């Protein structure tokens, strides 16, 4: 596929974006606009041996995807890993038993239905990716599933094209940094919110204070925290203040 064959609105998004990170944020916001019933959207891509949320729309609750990655189960984990669409019309339905470790948290932040669509080979190395749509009412996404599938198909092509452009124009380490910096900071904020009962603003302030105290880049501090939570160790305790 060439850039010229990318659907026009998405091709324009590539041109005006400063890189894949910006493009993906544009795509999630566009998905919320284009898919009936969508209150929020995120994009999951596998990097190495773990899944990461590379972008999220406005209104996406912090930690919503991270809880799935921590537990290794959830609609976007399943969609990215199996390449099969996952739809939960009502997470509060007692018959919904696919992701018991994830459902209580999703309900606690106001999510009642989830639609996760695989993005084909858009993940690095074709290792899995998913477009995740969240609704605030039961079956809110049901009427929009056809629109969501069409959007996911276009998004997969766009992400693949953007990845190729990025890799042709920059060294791999630089590209990975651009891809991960925003998303990993958002995930670190979600961790602190859950573990220390902070709101998003205070969690970000805590990360910034620790970053300044340690003379460490914010993205590196956030990456270390996320790696510890999703790996074998526990998260470091940020200095208070």
C-alpha positions in Angstrom: 0.0 0.0 0.0 1.2 3.5 -0.8 0.5 6.7 1.0 -1.6 7.8 -2.0 -4.0 5.0 -1.5 -4.7 5.9 2.1 -8.3 7.3 2.5 -8.1 11.1 2.1 -9.0 12.3 5.6 -6.4 10.0 7.2 -3.8 10.8 4.6 -4.2 14.4 5.5 -3.7 13.5 9.2 -0.4 11.9 8.3 0.8 14.9 6.5 -0.1 17.4 9.2 1.1 15.2 12.1 4.5 15.6 13.6 4.9 11.8 13.8 3.0 8.7 14.6 2.3 9.7 18.2 0.4 12.8 17.0 -1.3 10.9 14.2 -2.7 8.3 16.6 -4.1 10.9 19.0 -5.8 12.4 16.0 -7.2 9.1 15.0 -8.7 8.3 18.4 -10.4 11.7 18.5 -11.7 11.1 15.0 -13.0 7.7 16.0 -15.1 9.2 18.8 -16.6 11.7 16.3 -17.2 9.1 13.6 -18.5 6.1 15.5 -22.0 6.5 17.0 -22.1 5.8 20.7 -18.4 6.1 21.3 -17.5 8.1 24.4 -13.7 7.4 24.3 -11.2 5.5 22.2 -7.7 4.2 22.5 -5.1 2.4 20.3 -3.2 -0.6 21.6 0.0 -1.8 20.0 2.4 -4.6 21.0 6.0 -3.5 21.6 8.3 -6.4 22.2 6.7 -8.6 24.8 4.1 -6.1 26.2 1.1 -4.1 25.1 1.0 -0.4 25.3 -1.6 2.3 24.8 0.0 4.6 22.2 -2.8 7.1 22.2 -6.1 7.9 23.8 -8.9 10.3 23.0 -10.1 13.0 25.3 -12.3 11.6 28.0 -10.5 8.3 28.2 -10.2 7.4 31.9 -6.6 6.9 33.0 -5.7 3.3 33.7 -8.6 1.9 31.7 -6.3 0.0 29.3 -3.5 -0.4 31.8 -5.7 -2.6 34.1 -6.0 -5.0 31.2 -2.3 -5.1 30.6 -1.6 -5.7 34.3 -4.0 -8.6 34.4 -3.2 -9.9 31.0 -6.9 -10.1 30.2 -9.5 -7.8 28.7 -11.2 -6.9 25.4 -8.3 -5.0 23.8 -5.8 -7.7 25.0 -7.9 -10.4 23.4 -8.5 -8.5 20.2 -4.9 -7.6 19.8 -3.7 -11.1 20.7 -6.2 -13.1 18.7 -7.2 -10.8 15.8 -10.8 -11.4 16.6 -13.3 -8.6 17.3 -14.5 -8.4 20.9 -17.8 -6.7 21.9 -19.3 -6.5 25.4 -22.8 -4.8 25.0 -23.2 -4.4 28.8 -20.4 -5.0 31.3 -22.9 -5.0 34.1 -24.8 -8.0 32.7 -24.1 -11.0 35.0 -23.8 -13.2 32.0 -20.7 -11.2 30.9 -17.9 -13.4 32.3 -15.0 -13.1 29.9 -12.9 -10.7 31.8 -13.8 -10.8 35.5 -10.6 -9.0 36.6 -11.3 -6.1 34.3 -15.0 -5.5 34.5 -15.3 -4.0 38.0 -12.8 -1.3 37.2 -14.3 -0.5 33.9 -17.7 -0.1 35.5 -16.2 2.0 38.3 -15.1 4.6 35.8 -18.4 4.7 33.9 -17.8 2.3 31.0 -20.8 0.1 30.3 -19.9 -1.3 26.9 -16.6 -2.0 25.0 -15.8 -2.7 21.4 -12.2 -3.8 20.6 -11.3 -4.3 16.9 -8.0 -5.8 15.7 -5.9 -3.6 13.5 -4.5 -6.4 11.4 -0.7 -6.2 11.0 -0.4 -2.6 12.2 1.5 -3.6 15.3 5.3 -3.5 15.1 6.3 -6.7 13.3 2.7 -7.6 12.9 2.5 -8.7 16.5 -0.9 -7.3 17.3 -2.8 -4.0 17.6 -6.4 -3.0 18.5 -8.7 0.0 18.2 -10.7 0.2 21.5 -14.0 2.0 21.7 -15.8 2.7 25.0 -19.5 3.5 25.6 -21.2 5.0 28.6 -24.6 3.3 28.1 -25.5 -0.3 27.6 -25.2 -1.3 23.9 -24.2 2.3 23.0 -21.8 0.9 20.4 -24.1 -1.7 18.9 -25.6 0.5 16.2 -22.2 1.8 15.3 -20.3 -1.5 14.9 -20.3 -1.3 11.1 -18.9 2.2 11.2 -16.4 1.1 13.8 -15.2 -1.8 11.6 -14.8 0.5 8.6 -12.9 3.0 10.6 -10.6 0.3 12.1 -9.8 -0.9 8.6 -8.8 2.6 7.5 -6.9 3.2 10.7 -4.9 -0.1 10.3 -3.7 1.0 6.8 -2.8 4.5 8.1 -0.8 3.2 11.0 1.0 0.8 8.8 1.9 3.6 6.3 2.9 5.9 9.1 5.1 3.3 10.7 6.9 2.8 7.4 7.4 6.6 7.0 8.8 6.9 10.5 11.2 4.0 10.1 12.4 5.3 6.8 13.1 8.8 8.2 14.6 8.1 11.6 16.7 5.6 13.6 14.7 2.9 15.4 15.6 4.2 18.9 14.4 7.7 18.0 11.1 6.3 16.6 10.5 4.2 19.7 11.0 7.2 21.9 8.5 9.2 19.9 6.0 6.4 20.0 6.2 5.8 23.7 6.9 9.1 25.4 3.3 10.4 25.7 1.6 7.0 26.2 4.0 5.9 28.9 3.6 9.1 30.9 -0.2 8.7 30.7 0.2 5.1 32.0 2.4 6.2 34.8 -0.2 8.8 35.8 -2.8 6.0 35.9 -0.6 3.9 38.1 -0.1 6.7 40.7 -3.8 7.5 40.6 -4.7 3.9 41.4 -1.9 3.2 43.9 -1.8 6.5 45.8 -5.4 7.7 45.4 -4.4 10.9 43.5 -6.2 12.7 40.8 -4.6 13.1 37.3 -3.2 16.6 38.0 -1.6 15.7 41.3 -0.2 12.4 39.9 1.5 14.4 37.1 2.9 16.9 39.6 4.3 14.0 41.6 6.0 12.6 38.6 7.5 16.0 37.7 8.8 16.6 41.2 10.5 13.2 41.3 11.8 13.8 37.7 13.4 17.1 38.8 14.7 15.6 42.1 16.4 12.7 40.3 17.5 14.8 37.3 15.8 12.3 35.1 13.7 12.9 32.0 10.0 12.6 32.8 9.4 10.0 30.0 12.3 7.8 31.4 10.9 8.0 34.9 7.5 7.1 33.7 8.9 4.2 31.6 10.7 2.8 34.6 7.5 2.9 36.7 5.4 1.2 34.0 8.1 -1.4 33.5 8.2 -2.3 37.2 4.4 -2.6 37.4 4.1 -4.7 34.3 7.2 -6.7 34.9 8.4 -8.7 37.9 9.1 -5.9 40.4 6.9 -3.4 42.2 6.7 0.3 41.4 9.3 2.7 43.0 7.9 4.9 45.7 8.1 8.5 44.5 9.4 11.0 47.0 6.7 12.9 48.8 6.5 16.6 48.8 
